[in-house]
Amino acid sequence: MKNDQRDESRSAGAPLGGGRLGEFMTVEDVADMLRINKSTVYRMAKAGRIPATRVGRQWRFRLSALEEFLDAGGDVAFEEVQDDNLKQAVNRW
């Protein structure tokens, strides 16, 4: 298959890989989705205020985790869940 044929089969703006790999978003994607500045996304990810994963030096965000985060009420609800998870981990020790 030629490169130009492959490009035509993929719609503009569609994530590469599709399926499960297509669920991962970059900082730029999240900033656009939430309509906030990229530096805010970095700050929230680093502080653990938004569900994120580091891959090397880059941050990645799972779309489904972000949707759950927003549906649950954003920062406040996410921090409560994080606190509960930490308490459960401490209680296991």
C-alpha positions in Angstrom: 0.0 0.0 0.0 1.4 3.4 -0.9 1.8 6.1 1.7 -0.8 8.4 -0.1 -3.4 5.6 0.0 -2.8 5.0 3.7 -3.2 8.8 4.4 -6.5 8.9 2.5 -8.0 6.0 4.5 -7.4 7.9 7.7 -9.6 10.8 8.5 -8.0 14.1 9.3 -7.4 14.5 13.0 -8.1 10.8 13.8 -5.7 9.3 16.3 -3.0 7.0 14.9 -3.4 3.3 15.7 -7.1 3.4 16.4 -8.6 1.1 19.0 -7.0 1.1 22.5 -3.9 3.1 21.3 -6.2 5.8 20.0 -7.4 6.4 23.5 -4.2 8.1 24.6 -4.0 11.8 24.3 -1.1 14.3 24.4 -0.8 17.4 26.5 -1.9 19.4 23.5 -5.0 17.2 23.0 -6.0 17.6 26.6 -5.5 21.4 26.6 -7.7 21.6 23.5 -10.3 19.3 25.1 -10.5 21.2 28.4 -9.9 24.6 26.8 -7.0 25.4 29.1 -3.4 26.3 28.6 -0.8 23.5 28.1 1.2 24.7 31.1 -1.9 24.2 33.2 -2.2 20.6 32.0 1.5 20.0 32.8 1.1 21.5 36.3 -2.1 19.4 37.0 -0.5 16.2 35.8 2.7 16.8 37.8 0.7 17.5 40.9 -1.5 14.4 40.4 -4.6 16.6 40.0 -5.5 15.0 36.7 -5.2 11.3 35.7 -2.0 11.0 33.7 0.9 8.7 32.9 4.5 9.5 32.2 6.0 7.8 29.2 9.7 8.7 29.4 9.7 12.5 29.5 6.2 12.9 28.0 2.8 12.9 29.6 0.0 10.8 28.2 -3.7 10.8 29.2 -6.3 8.1 28.6 -9.5 9.5 27.2 -11.7 7.2 29.3 -9.9 8.3 32.5 -10.3 11.9 31.6 -14.0 11.4 30.9 -14.5 9.7 34.3 -12.5 12.5 35.9 -14.8 15.1 34.4 -18.0 13.1 35.0 -17.1 12.7 38.7 -16.7 16.4 39.2 -13.1 17.1 38.2 -10.3 18.0 40.7 -12.3 17.7 43.9 -13.7 14.2 43.2 -10.4 13.0 41.8 -8.4 14.1 44.9 -10.9 12.3 47.1 -10.5 9.1 45.2 -6.7 9.4 45.3 -6.9 9.9 49.1 -9.1 6.8 49.5 -6.7 4.8 47.4 -3.8 6.0 49.5 -5.6 5.1 52.7 -6.4 1.6 51.4 -2.8 1.1 50.5 -1.6 2.2 53.9 -4.1 0.0 55.7 -2.9 -3.1 53.8 0.6 -2.6 55.3 
